[in-house]
Amino acid sequence: MRTVAFLVLFSLSSGLWAQALETDRPSQAQGSSVVPAGSFQWECGFSSMWTPGFGGDTRTFEMPNSLFRVGLSERVELRVEHQISRIDQRAWGDIDVLAQGVRDVELGAKLMLFQREGKKTQLAYLGHVVVPSGDEGFRGDWGMVNSLCVSHGVGADWSLGYNLGVDLLRGSSIGTYALAVGRRIDDRLGLYIEPYGRYDLARENHWASLDAGLTFQTSDTWQWDLSYGTGLNHSMNYTAVGFSWRVQPKR
């Protein structure tokens, strides 16, 4: 069933970075571009993730997760990430709610470090501070999410983006990586496929995953997306649907 889902996604294709509206969703890799100066962008998604566990399967719902982006200049944007979640445990036909509420807010920025003429290659730094502001069951400690974001244009229809990062959360250092390949079908429709993962530097645990998704841009300021992911060396799968909307500055 997982293989069929990926084949369906791959057959429908489009370029994630080649379209006029550049977004950080739905891929795990964050884009290297910043939103235009004076613009506001809202990227919103709804997802369901399944993982097996001792005593029953666990289902995590994001209802929704939102990323707000504001362009300060051609090279700097401010960001706020906010999520509302519910975690259920399902066993023997019963559903127990383990946690429900708001997760810790993340405040951050993306800085454009390098951009080659013609925008074929871009390099950016993304940093978020995790603020312990969530509801009971979701509140953690202060933390930091760091990532270097790189993208390349490869011909007229293909693009390549990758991230390398370190998350400093709850006394742990987690290395992160993602490699997204995008294919453009036309000016509206696109596809990406992406291996990604996390590596616990202290415990030497590695979680490798793969996802793929579609983007459909209905205007220069509105885009829909659909994605599916699965674990490669661990049991997990998720589905997500979302949209991105940009408010342009008046000229």
HUVENUR-V459156 format. One record per backbone hydrogen bond with DSSP energy under -1.0 kcal/mol. NH is the residue of the N-H (numbers start at 1). CO is the residue of the C=O. If there is no record, write none. Layout:
nh:NH co:CO
nh:NH co:CO
//
This chain:
nh:5 co:1
nh:6 co:2
nh:7 co:3
nh:8 co:4
nh:9 co:5
nh:10 co:6
nh:11 co:7
nh:14 co:183
nh:38 co:71
nh:39 co:36
nh:40 co:247
nh:41 co:69
nh:42 co:245
nh:43 co:67
nh:44 co:243
nh:45 co:65
nh:46 co:241
nh:47 co:62
nh:48 co:239
nh:49 co:60
nh:50 co:237
nh:51 co:58
nh:56 co:53
nh:57 co:90
nh:58 co:51
nh:59 co:88
nh:60 co:49
nh:61 co:86
nh:62 co:47
nh:63 co:84
nh:65 co:45
nh:66 co:82
nh:67 co:43
nh:68 co:80
nh:69 co:41
nh:70 co:78
nh:71 co:39
nh:72 co:76
nh:73 co:76
nh:77 co:110
nh:78 co:70
nh:79 co:108
nh:80 co:68
nh:81 co:106
nh:82 co:66
nh:84 co:64
nh:85 co:101
nh:86 co:61
nh:87 co:99
nh:88 co:59
nh:89 co:96
nh:90 co:57
nh:91 co:94
nh:94 co:91
nh:96 co:89
nh:98 co:87
nh:99 co:87
nh:101 co:85
nh:103 co:83
nh:106 co:81
nh:107 co:129
nh:108 co:79
nh:109 co:127
nh:110 co:77
nh:111 co:125
nh:112 co:75
nh:113 co:123
nh:114 co:123
nh:116 co:121
nh:119 co:116
nh:122 co:151
nh:123 co:114
nh:124 co:149
nh:125 co:111
nh:126 co:147
nh:127 co:109
nh:128 co:145
nh:129 co:107
nh:130 co:143
nh:131 co:105
nh:133 co:131
nh:135 co:102
nh:138 co:135
nh:139 co:135
nh:143 co:130
nh:144 co:168
nh:145 co:128
nh:146 co:166
nh:147 co:126
nh:148 co:164
nh:149 co:124
nh:150 co:162
nh:151 co:122
nh:152 co:160
nh:153 co:120
nh:154 co:158
nh:158 co:154
nh:159 co:182
nh:160 co:152
nh:161 co:180
nh:162 co:150
nh:163 co:178
nh:164 co:148
nh:165 co:176
nh:166 co:146
nh:167 co:174
nh:168 co:144
nh:169 co:172
nh:172 co:169
nh:174 co:167
nh:175 co:199
nh:176 co:165
nh:177 co:197
nh:178 co:163
nh:179 co:195
nh:180 co:161
nh:181 co:193
nh:182 co:159
nh:183 co:14
nh:183 co:191
nh:184 co:157
nh:185 co:189
nh:186 co:189
nh:190 co:215
nh:191 co:14
nh:191 co:183
nh:192 co:213
nh:193 co:181
nh:194 co:211
nh:195 co:179
nh:196 co:209
nh:197 co:177
nh:198 co:207
nh:199 co:175
nh:200 co:205
nh:201 co:173
nh:204 co:200
nh:207 co:198
nh:209 co:196
nh:210 co:230
nh:211 co:194
nh:212 co:228
nh:213 co:192
nh:214 co:226
nh:215 co:190
nh:216 co:224
nh:217 co:188
nh:218 co:222
nh:219 co:222
nh:223 co:244
nh:224 co:216
nh:225 co:242
nh:226 co:214
nh:227 co:240
nh:228 co:212
nh:229 co:238
nh:230 co:210
nh:231 co:236
nh:232 co:208
nh:233 co:208
nh:237 co:50
nh:238 co:229
nh:239 co:48
nh:240 co:227
nh:241 co:46
nh:242 co:225
nh:243 co:44
nh:244 co:223
nh:245 co:42
nh:246 co:221
nh:247 co:40
//
